[in-house]
Amino acid sequence: MILVGEEGRVTNDGATVIIPAHNESLVIEECLASLLEQDHQGALRVVVVANGCGDATLERARSFAGRFAERGWALRATAIDEASKPAALNRGDKLAAPGIRIYLDADVVLSQNALSAVVALLQPASGAEFASPALRVARSRSRCTRNYGRVWASLPYISGDVIGLGFYAVSARGRKRWGSFPPIVADDKFARLHFSERERRIATDASFTVFMPEGLRELVRVRSRWIRANAELARGFPDLARFDRRRLGGLLRYLATNPRAWPSLPLFLLMYSLAEIRASGPRRREPVWERADRARSERGRRSEGLAVVGAE
């Protein structure tokens, strides 16, 4: 596949990174800085879509335009009034260049080879259409979060597949399998379920780092929203949802072969049970984009290193 890059140069590995950002002024600069550090050599366009923001997300994103231009890449930061991730993704798609699409959350940090690794995986001859780097979880300040994350991140459903949590890349051919993103929360799972397991690949030598909710209350709140998001996807797109693997699939096998995880299991099950109870209760008037705000506010004070998923 031959593409024309931002400077008119011919390349076969052009890509667009689309970043939906709702009130992400605390983290957007770190995310964009990690993109600037990438070893990717092909054409690149970055589109930041600030949606429904009441902070300086848009201005901070626009301040990076000159630095991206110095690398021969394009950065466009735009805004929409609606606080909606699907609407932001659709706006980003309209501004994307031909080629690979990479959908990136604004609070994610990438290893230096993340883009080049997924672009290499999504070349036509590989057979892959949907890819991501390996998932890493930042070490939390909260003991509860660390215990939950130790089990969650090592489940076969999470560690053995491209789950799309914060980063997923789609080939140009694969992106034609759906049109606009529907107005649902689980955009990542909606995209992933358009591809068979053999079409999904993990770039194991690269990584992207996510920051989990801090503490039991925030874990339960965010997890319950995702439980509802999965139910929303199942109701709206039953033909896709029937291909989904069980989220706790392989848990018993994992526990049998990983006794070091046993001490973390009670907190994991407690959090999961509380989230299920909260999700099954009366619907609350929750924010349009419920996320780990405490984790974001503590990013600047974080002194510990990053922990690889499932590692001690």
Summary of the structure (lengths in Angstrom):
residues: 312
radius of gyration: 18.9
end to end distance: 42.2
largest distance: 56.7
contacts: 1019
relative contact order: 0.15
helix: 42%
strand: 19%
